[in-house]
Each structure stands twice: as structure tokens, then as C-alpha cells.
Amino acid sequence: MSVNKSRPCNIDSLSEDTVPVVLTVNRLAELELLVERVKASAKQTSDQLIHLLKVVDGVDLFSKLRFEEIGCDPLDPNRPLNFIEQLNQTSSYLVSFGATAYLLKHHGASAPFTLRLGPIRGYDITSADGQVVAETFAAVSPDSNQKLKQDTSRVKESNAEHKYVFYYCPGFPSRVAQVSGVTTVSLGTL
């Protein structure tokens, strides 16, 4: 696995200058390491939240959650972030990792897969051979802001043979469907 802003590196060398992040993933074991990193960052922040809840409440608490750096980067616990940003990135990253696991199982010959985490031009996930593209998202509902419809339309325009949209929405079970030549996959759980 490599992490790339303008140069390849490994997960242990992530720092504040690597956001947004481009990851190249070859194997499921690499995804497992990434998921563990995200879980460790979430645990670190949840421990801090427990303390914060004891000393701050109401609007002051909401303000701290929104604006102060009480959270951390999901892949780099040494890089502070506000809690809301960590929350959003954590969900997005876990969906991308779940999608990549699915793609490795179903299209392993097309690996490695490039993951674009954050505001980066291009599809969220692409295969090295150009045969697989995917968009990913986490939302309250697949219809929120017409995200599923928009991502399906975007992926549909690709020349790739295998086109996917992966999503996670609480309460929606795992499901695979075909929509206009695009495979949509509800991951069911993170």
C-alpha cells in the first residue's frame, strides 16, 4: 500500500501535509491496517469526548465540537481536526475501505486500486487497469441530496467495464442492484 500526495510513502509516514490522501491498495490485509488506524483515532477522540462531556455542556459543547480541534485525522491521530470533520472523514473512509474490499474480492485481477480520500479530482476508486471505477458515500439515506442518483450518473459516463456506486446508510441492509449499467452496493454496515 502506498499513500501519495506527490510521492509514494507508507501509512506510518502520514502527516499533516498528506491531506487529501491518495492510497494505493493491493491486498485485503492493507485495508485491515487502515481500518485499525481509523478505529484507533476514533477511540482517541471518544476518550477525549468523555472528558469534555463532564466539563462542558449546551451550546459551549456544540461550539467546541464544531470549531475546536478536539478530534484527529482518521489516519493520523497526531494531526488534530475538529470533531465534525473527523466524523465525516471517518464515515467516508470506512465506506471507501469496504468498497475496496468488495472490489478486491470480485475484481482482484484489476488490483491495485487507487482510493482518493477527500476533495480530489477523479473517481473515488479506480483500478490500475482502468477496468473498474467506483464512487462512494455515507449518508442518512441514499436519496439525500440525490447522491445515489448523481453518483450513478457520473460513474455511468466512465469507459470502465465495471462501474460501481457503494454507499452506507444506517438502517439500509446490504444489497446489490443494477441501475442503468451501474452496480450499486449498499454495504449494510461499516
C-alpha positions in Angstrom: 0.0 0.0 0.0 1.2 3.5 -0.6 -0.1 6.9 0.4 0.6 9.6 -2.1 0.3 13.3 -2.2 3.1 13.8 -4.7 5.3 10.9 -3.7 4.7 7.3 -2.5 5.0 6.5 1.2 3.5 4.2 3.7 0.8 4.6 6.3 3.3 5.3 9.1 4.6 8.4 7.4 1.2 10.2 7.2 1.4 13.8 8.3 -0.5 17.0 8.0 0.8 17.6 4.5 -0.8 14.4 3.2 -4.4 15.6 3.1 -6.2 15.0 0.8 -4.9 11.4 0.6 -4.4 9.1 -2.3 -4.0 5.4 -1.3 -2.9 2.5 -3.5 -4.2 -0.8 -2.1 -3.2 -4.2 -3.3 -4.4 -6.6 -0.6 -7.2 -7.0 2.0 -4.5 -7.0 4.7 -3.7 -3.4 3.8 -7.3 -2.4 4.3 -7.4 -4.1 7.7 -4.4 -1.9 8.8 -6.2 1.2 7.6 -9.4 0.2 9.4 -7.5 -0.4 12.6 -5.9 3.1 12.2 -9.3 4.7 11.8 -10.6 2.8 14.8 -7.7 3.9 16.9 -8.2 7.5 16.0 -12.0 7.2 16.8 -11.1 5.7 20.2 -8.7 8.5 21.0 -11.3 11.1 20.2 -14.1 9.3 22.0 -11.9 9.2 25.1 -11.4 13.0 24.8 -15.2 13.4 24.3 -15.9 11.6 27.6 -13.8 14.1 29.4 -15.3 17.1 27.5 -18.8 16.0 28.3 -18.0 16.1 32.0 -16.8 19.7 31.9 -18.8 21.5 29.1 -22.4 21.4 28.1 -25.0 23.0 25.9 -24.0 25.5 23.2 -20.5 25.6 24.5 -20.1 21.9 23.9 -21.6 22.2 20.4 -19.2 25.1 19.6 -16.2 23.0 20.8 -17.3 20.0 18.7 -17.8 22.2 15.6 -14.9 24.6 15.8 -12.1 23.4 18.1 -9.6 20.7 17.3 -10.7 18.1 19.8 -10.7 15.3 17.2 -8.0 13.9 15.0 -7.3 12.8 11.4 -8.8 9.3 11.0 -5.5 8.1 9.5 -3.1 10.2 11.7 -4.0 10.5 15.4 -1.3 13.1 15.7 -3.0 15.5 13.3 -5.7 17.5 15.1 -9.1 18.1 13.5 -12.5 19.4 14.7 -14.8 16.6 15.7 -17.3 17.1 12.9 -14.6 16.8 10.3 -13.3 13.6 11.9 -16.8 12.2 12.0 -17.4 12.9 8.3 -14.0 11.6 7.2 -14.3 8.5 9.3 -17.6 7.5 7.6 -16.3 8.3 4.2 -13.0 6.4 4.7 -14.8 3.3 6.1 -17.1 3.2 3.1 -14.2 3.5 0.7 -12.4 0.7 2.5 -15.5 -1.5 2.5 -15.9 -0.8 -1.2 -12.3 -1.6 -1.9 -12.6 -4.9 0.0 -15.6 -5.8 -2.2 -13.6 -4.9 -5.3 -10.6 -6.9 -4.3 -12.8 -10.0 -3.8 -14.7 -9.5 -7.1 -12.0 -7.9 -9.3 -8.7 -8.9 -7.7 -7.0 -9.2 -11.1 -7.6 -5.5 -11.6 -5.7 -4.5 -8.5 -4.1 -2.4 -7.2 -6.9 0.0 -6.5 -6.4 3.8 -6.1 -8.5 5.4 -3.4 -9.0 9.2 -3.5 -9.9 10.3 0.0 -11.0 13.9 0.2 -11.6 16.6 -2.4 -9.6 15.1 -5.2 -10.5 15.1 -8.9 -11.4 11.7 -10.3 -13.4 8.8 -9.2 -13.2 7.7 -5.6 -11.8 4.4 -6.5 -10.1 3.2 -9.7 -8.3 0.1 -10.7 -4.8 0.1 -12.1 -6.0 -1.5 -15.4 -8.8 1.0 -15.8 -11.5 -1.7 -15.9 -13.1 -0.7 -12.5 -14.4 2.7 -11.2 -16.4 3.5 -8.2 -17.9 6.3 -6.3 -18.6 6.0 -2.5 -20.6 7.9 0.1 -22.2 7.7 3.5 -25.5 9.4 4.2 -28.6 9.2 6.2 -30.5 8.0 3.1 -29.4 7.1 -0.4 -31.7 9.8 -1.6 -30.1 12.5 0.5 -29.2 15.3 -1.9 -29.8 12.9 -4.7 -26.4 11.4 -4.0 -27.1 7.9 -5.3 -28.6 9.3 -8.5 -25.8 11.8 -9.1 -23.0 9.3 -8.4 -24.7 6.7 -10.6 -25.0 9.2 -13.5 -21.3 10.2 -13.0 -20.0 6.6 -13.0 -22.2 5.6 -15.9 -20.2 8.0 -18.1 -17.0 6.1 -17.5 -15.4 3.8 -20.1 -14.6 1.2 -17.4 -16.1 -2.2 -17.9 -17.2 -2.4 -14.2 -18.9 0.6 -12.8 -20.0 0.9 -9.1 -21.5 3.1 -6.5 -21.0 2.0 -2.9 -22.8 3.5 0.0 -23.6 3.2 3.6 -26.9 4.5 5.1 -27.9 3.5 8.7 -30.8 1.0 8.6 -30.3 0.0 5.0 -29.4 -3.7 4.6 -26.6 -5.0 2.4 -27.9 -5.0 -1.2 -26.5 -5.2 -4.7 -28.6 -3.8 -7.6 -28.1 -2.8 -11.2 -29.1 0.7 -12.2 -28.5 1.9 -15.8 -25.5 -0.3 -16.2 -24.0 0.6 -12.8 -23.8 -1.8 -9.9 -25.0 -0.1 -6.7 -23.9 -1.7 -3.5 -25.4 -0.9 -0.1 -22.7 -2.0 2.4 -25.2 -2.6 5.2 -22.6 -2.0 8.0 -19.4 -0.1 8.4 
